[in-house]
Amino acid sequence: MKQNVSTEEAIKRWDSFADTYSKKHTEQGDLHKEVFLNPTLFSLMGNVENKKVLDAGCGEGYLSRILSKSCAVVTAVDYSPRMIEIAKSRTPKDLLIDYSQGNCEDLNTLEDKSFDLIVSNMVIQDLANYEKAFQEMYRLLEDGGYFIFSILHPCFVTPESGWEKTEDGRKLHWNVDKYFYEGAYEQRLGDKEKMLLFHRTLTSYINTLIKIGFVLEGIVEPKPSIEMLQKYPSFEEDFRCADFIVFKLKK
Ligand SMILES: C[S@@+](CC[C@H](N)C(=O)[O-])C[C@H]1O[C@@H](n2cnc3c(N)ncnc32)[C@H](O)[C@@H]1O
């Protein structure tokens, strides 16, 4: 575990990983987004037509483009300048997405109560100061607006977790360790590249959201649907434990 790691240090790694990361993304995101996260996010978001939506930590922008095609008015921020460049280059001119570089922990260029909905897909575990980001999301939402975010499931994806395998590679069970060790750790994402992730317990997440004033409307631990299992049978193993958790909160 690493202590005192800053968001700036974490974002440098994202910036240099941006091109490799984006190559794995189609207009549906990557495979895990197609199978787990998109169906969950879209069902929680409902109809976004004419809604003012912030995509907080937009990456290469696939989600912003889907939202914009669904007639939402989309603002998208990411702290990595390279991610924003890629997102802009992938966005056709007729999709009027307002992209800018910004740190989710301090979005002072955006006005109070300027969004009906904020979505943040797989970003919050990348932030050194998640409390500040939650406060920002609260400030930026209209009264009654929704904040929907997905993260790696903190009960299963911990600083030391992974499959216990037999010598010939058969998966026996998923190991979890160091659950109560909050702080930064490295996780391999590319072939060589390691990102800095920040682990917190489920209690820390939920109590922080409550303290800020959010009302918890729902939680989803996404599983593959029958259709997705027919398309990608190897995801059967995801019934053994959850990789992700998605929160829906109301201001
Ligand atoms: C796992 S990617 C997810 C990207 C996008 N939401 C998606 O679903 O494809 C995490 C993203 O968070 C961005 N990020 C990390 N820290 C950030 C911060 N402090 N503020 C804004 N974006 C940040 C990274 O640059 C990266 O694009």
PDBQT file of the ligand as one rigid body, heavy atoms in Angstrom, charges set to zero:
ROOT
HETATM    1  C1  LIG A 301     -11.301   3.616 -16.151  1.00  0.00    +0.000 C 
HETATM    2  S1  LIG A 301     -11.245   5.140 -17.048  1.00  0.00    +0.000 S 
HETATM    3  C2  LIG A 301     -12.993   5.368 -17.376  1.00  0.00    +0.000 C 
HETATM    4  C3  LIG A 301     -13.247   6.345 -18.490  1.00  0.00    +0.000 C 
HETATM    5  C4  LIG A 301     -14.701   6.499 -18.912  1.00  0.00    +0.000 C 
HETATM    6  N1  LIG A 301     -15.535   6.957 -17.815  1.00  0.00    +0.000 N 
HETATM    7  C5  LIG A 301     -15.220   5.213 -19.489  1.00  0.00    +0.000 C 
HETATM    8  O1  LIG A 301     -16.123   4.616 -18.895  1.00  0.00    +0.000 OA
HETATM    9  O2  LIG A 301     -14.730   4.784 -20.551  1.00  0.00    +0.000 OA
HETATM   10  C6  LIG A 301     -10.931   6.333 -15.772  1.00  0.00    +0.000 C 
HETATM   11  C7  LIG A 301     -10.855   7.732 -16.298  1.00  0.00    +0.000 C 
HETATM   12  O3  LIG A 301     -10.840   8.630 -15.196  1.00  0.00    +0.000 OA
HETATM   13  C8  LIG A 301      -9.991   9.711 -15.518  1.00  0.00    +0.000 C 
HETATM   14  N2  LIG A 301      -9.588  10.358 -14.264  1.00  0.00    +0.000 N 
HETATM   15  C9  LIG A 301      -8.770   9.863 -13.317  1.00  0.00    +0.000 A 
HETATM   16  N3  LIG A 301      -8.648  10.748 -12.313  1.00  0.00    +0.000 NA
HETATM   17  C10 LIG A 301      -9.433  11.817 -12.633  1.00  0.00    +0.000 A 
HETATM   18  C11 LIG A 301      -9.726  13.043 -11.982  1.00  0.00    +0.000 A 
HETATM   19  N4  LIG A 301      -9.175  13.369 -10.811  1.00  0.00    +0.000 N 
HETATM   20  N5  LIG A 301     -10.596  13.895 -12.581  1.00  0.00    +0.000 NA
HETATM   21  C12 LIG A 301     -11.139  13.576 -13.787  1.00  0.00    +0.000 A 
HETATM   22  N6  LIG A 301     -10.873  12.447 -14.456  1.00  0.00    +0.000 NA
HETATM   23  C13 LIG A 301     -10.028  11.565 -13.875  1.00  0.00    +0.000 A 
HETATM   24  C14 LIG A 301      -8.861   9.040 -16.290  1.00  0.00    +0.000 C 
HETATM   25  O4  LIG A 301      -8.121   9.960 -17.043  1.00  0.00    +0.000 OA
HETATM   26  C15 LIG A 301      -9.621   8.042 -17.133  1.00  0.00    +0.000 C 
HETATM   27  O5  LIG A 301     -10.025   8.616 -18.344  1.00  0.00    +0.000 OA
ENDROOT
TORSDOF 0
